[in-house]
Amino acid sequence: MKKTIIGFSLAGLLLAGGYATTSFASDTVTSAEKGELSWKFKNKWFGHYGRGFTNDSESVLQRAEELGIKTEGKDAETLIGEIREEEILKVAKELGIKTDGKDTEDLMEEVMLAKLKKEAAELGIKTEGKDAEALHEEIGTAKLKEEAKELGVSTEDKDLDTLKKVIQAASLNKKAKELGISTDGKD
């Protein structure tokens, strides 16, 4: 028991230390001695298009060059914004979305809607006349029902919250059985 408490305490301290370190990092710092630009900046999230992309100077410069973006005289925030725009344009073109005269935010919404429609179609959900929010909700419900079916849980006469709880309990019971843990009389 003591080892567990000590372990959790150390993990908490490490997390707190890491957070404190990153939260005090500045957006950009120039090194006059070396004449180089060194970037240390807080994580600039830009939706799902940042997956697998770390925000350090080398990866930002490398990604910008891969996309044909000129980097000279630009700070990290500007480059990340331009990378984001290029990646959204790339995905939009792949999905067959016309990009002429549209700003990045409009394109991002269209890309998300197109992806939701594609996922909904794969799940057998009709997409006609539905907005992104409605599709997202229906996709989530369909996935829950699919998971319930896999676990052998009945979905009849259950609202989403109840269904989530029942699925969670069934999943935990299944995992416990796989690990040889008795579930008798336990929550």
ZASE-592685 format. One record per residue (C-alpha): x, y, z. Coordinates in Angstrom, 1 decimal, m for minus. Each point is the difference from the previous one (the first is absolute). Layout:
N
<<X; Y; Z>>
...
***
This chain:
187
<<0.0; 0.0; 0.0>>
<<2.8; 2.4; 0.9>>
<<1.8; m0.7; m3.3>>
<<m3.2; 0.8; m1.9>>
<<m0.4; 3.3; 1.8>>
<<3.6; 0.9; m0.5>>
<<m0.2; m0.9; m3.7>>
<<m3.1; 2.1; m0.6>>
<<1.6; 2.9; 1.9>>
<<3.1; m0.2; m2.2>>
<<m2.1; m0.2; m3.1>>
<<m2.0; 3.1; 1.1>>
<<3.2; 1.9; 0.7>>
<<1.4; m0.8; m3.4>>
<<m3.1; 1.1; m1.7>>
<<m0.2; 3.2; 1.9>>
<<3.7; 0.7; m0.7>>
<<m0.5; m0.6; m3.7>>
<<m3.1; 2.2; m0.1>>
<<1.8; 2.8; 1.8>>
<<3.0; m0.2; m2.4>>
<<m2.1; 0.1; m3.1>>
<<m2.4; 2.6; 1.2>>
<<2.8; 2.5; 0.6>>
<<1.5; m0.5; m3.5>>
<<m0.1; 3.1; m2.1>>
<<m1.3; 0.1; m3.6>>
<<3.2; 1.0; m1.7>>
<<3.5; 0.6; 1.2>>
<<2.8; 1.3; m2.2>>
<<3.6; m0.7; 0.8>>
<<2.1; 3.0; m0.9>>
<<3.3; m1.7; 0.9>>
<<m0.4; m2.8; m2.6>>
<<m2.0; 2.1; m2.5>>
<<m2.6; m2.8; m0.2>>
<<m3.7; m0.1; 0.7>>
<<m0.9; m2.5; 2.7>>
<<m3.7; m0.7; 0.7>>
<<m1.5; m1.0; 3.2>>
<<m3.7; 0.4; 0.0>>
<<m3.2; m1.3; 1.6>>
<<m1.8; m2.6; m1.8>>
<<m2.1; 1.6; m2.8>>
<<m2.8; m2.5; m0.6>>
<<m1.9; 0.3; m3.2>>
<<m2.6; m2.7; 0.0>>
<<0.5; m3.5; m1.3>>
<<2.6; 1.2; m2.5>>
<<2.8; 0.0; 2.5>>
<<0.1; m3.7; 0.6>>
<<3.5; m1.4; m0.1>>
<<1.5; 3.5; m0.2>>
<<2.2; 1.3; 2.7>>
<<0.6; 3.7; 0.4>>
<<3.7; 0.3; 0.2>>
<<2.0; 2.2; m2.4>>
<<1.5; m2.9; m2.0>>
<<m3.3; m1.7; m0.7>>
<<m1.8; 3.3; m0.8>>
<<2.7; 0.9; m2.5>>
<<0.1; m3.5; m1.5>>
<<m3.7; m0.1; m0.4>>
<<m0.1; 3.5; m1.5>>
<<2.6; m1.0; m2.5>>
<<m1.8; m3.2; m0.9>>
<<m3.1; 2.1; m0.8>>
<<2.0; 2.6; m2.0>>
<<m0.5; 2.8; 2.5>>
<<2.8; 2.6; 0.2>>
<<1.3; 0.3; 3.5>>
<<2.3; 2.9; m0.1>>
<<m0.9; 2.9; 2.3>>
<<m3.1; m1.8; 1.5>>
<<m0.5; m0.9; 3.6>>
<<m1.3; m3.3; 1.3>>
<<m3.6; 1.1; 0.4>>
<<m0.2; 1.3; m3.6>>
<<1.6; m3.2; m1.4>>
<<m2.3; m2.3; 2.0>>
<<m3.0; 2.0; m1.3>>
<<1.2; m0.3; m3.6>>
<<0.6; m3.8; 0.5>>
<<m3.5; m0.3; 1.4>>
<<m1.4; 1.8; m3.0>>
<<1.9; m2.2; m2.5>>
<<m0.9; m3.2; 1.7>>
<<m3.7; 1.0; 0.0>>
<<0.2; 0.9; m3.7>>
<<1.7; m3.4; m0.7>>
<<m2.7; m2.0; 1.8>>
<<m2.8; 2.1; m1.6>>
<<1.4; m0.7; m3.5>>
<<0.3; m3.7; 0.9>>
<<m3.7; 0.0; 1.0>>
<<m1.0; 1.8; m3.2>>
<<m1.0; 3.2; 1.7>>
<<0.4; 3.2; m2.1>>
<<2.4; 2.4; 1.7>>
<<m0.2; 3.1; m2.1>>
<<m1.0; 3.1; 1.9>>
<<m0.5; m1.8; 3.3>>
<<1.8; 0.9; 3.2>>
<<1.7; m2.6; 2.2>>
<<m2.8; m0.2; 2.6>>
<<m2.7; m0.6; m2.6>>
<<2.2; m2.7; m1.6>>
<<0.6; m1.6; 3.3>>
<<m3.7; m0.2; 0.7>>
<<m0.7; m1.5; m3.5>>
<<2.8; m2.5; 0.6>>
<<m1.4; m1.1; 3.3>>
<<m3.5; m0.3; m1.4>>
<<1.3; m2.0; m3.0>>
<<1.9; m2.4; 2.4>>
<<m3.1; m0.3; 2.2>>
<<m2.1; m0.8; m3.0>>
<<2.5; m2.7; m1.2>>
<<0.1; m1.6; 3.5>>
<<m3.8; 0.2; 0.2>>
<<m0.4; m1.7; m3.3>>
<<2.4; m2.8; 1.1>>
<<m2.3; m0.6; 3.0>>
<<m3.1; 0.1; m2.1>>
<<m1.3; 3.3; 1.2>>
<<m1.9; 2.3; m2.4>>
<<1.7; 3.4; m0.3>>
<<m2.6; 1.9; m2.1>>
<<m0.8; 3.4; 1.6>>
<<2.0; m0.6; 3.2>>
<<2.6; 2.4; 1.4>>
<<3.3; m0.9; 1.6>>
<<m1.4; m0.1; 3.5>>
<<m2.9; m2.3; m0.8>>
<<2.3; m2.3; m2.0>>
<<2.6; m0.1; 2.9>>
<<m2.7; m0.9; 2.4>>
<<m1.4; m2.8; m2.2>>
<<3.4; m1.4; m0.7>>
<<0.7; m0.1; 3.8>>
<<m3.3; m1.7; 0.6>>
<<0.6; m2.6; m2.8>>
<<3.5; m0.7; 1.4>>
<<m1.4; m0.5; 3.5>>
<<m2.6; m2.4; m1.3>>
<<2.6; m1.9; m2.0>>
<<2.2; m0.3; 3.2>>
<<m3.1; m1.1; 2.0>>
<<m0.7; m2.7; m2.6>>
<<3.6; m1.2; 0.2>>
<<m0.3; m0.3; 3.8>>
<<m3.4; m1.6; m0.2>>
<<m1.8; 2.9; 1.7>>
<<m3.6; 0.8; m0.9>>
<<m0.6; 3.6; m1.2>>
<<m3.8; m0.1; 0.2>>
<<m1.7; 2.6; 2.3>>
<<3.4; 1.6; 0.9>>
<<0.9; 3.6; m0.4>>
<<3.6; 0.9; m0.9>>
<<1.3; 0.6; 3.5>>
<<m1.4; m3.2; 1.3>>
<<1.3; m1.9; m3.1>>
<<3.5; 1.5; 0.7>>
<<m0.1; m1.2; 3.6>>
<<m1.2; m3.5; m0.9>>
<<2.7; m0.3; m2.8>>
<<2.7; 1.2; 2.5>>
<<m1.1; m2.6; 2.6>>
<<m0.1; m2.8; m2.6>>
<<3.4; 1.0; m1.4>>
<<1.5; 0.0; 3.5>>
<<m1.6; m3.3; 0.8>>
<<1.4; m1.5; m3.2>>
<<3.5; 1.3; 0.7>>
<<m0.2; m1.3; 3.6>>
<<m0.9; m3.5; m1.3>>
<<2.8; 0.1; m2.5>>
<<2.4; 0.8; 2.9>>
<<m1.5; m2.6; 2.3>>
<<m1.4; 2.5; 2.4>>
<<m3.2; m0.9; 1.8>>
<<m2.8; 2.5; m0.4>>
<<m2.4; m1.5; 2.5>>
<<m1.4; 2.7; 2.3>>
<<2.1; 2.8; m1.4>>
<<m1.0; 3.2; m1.7>>
***
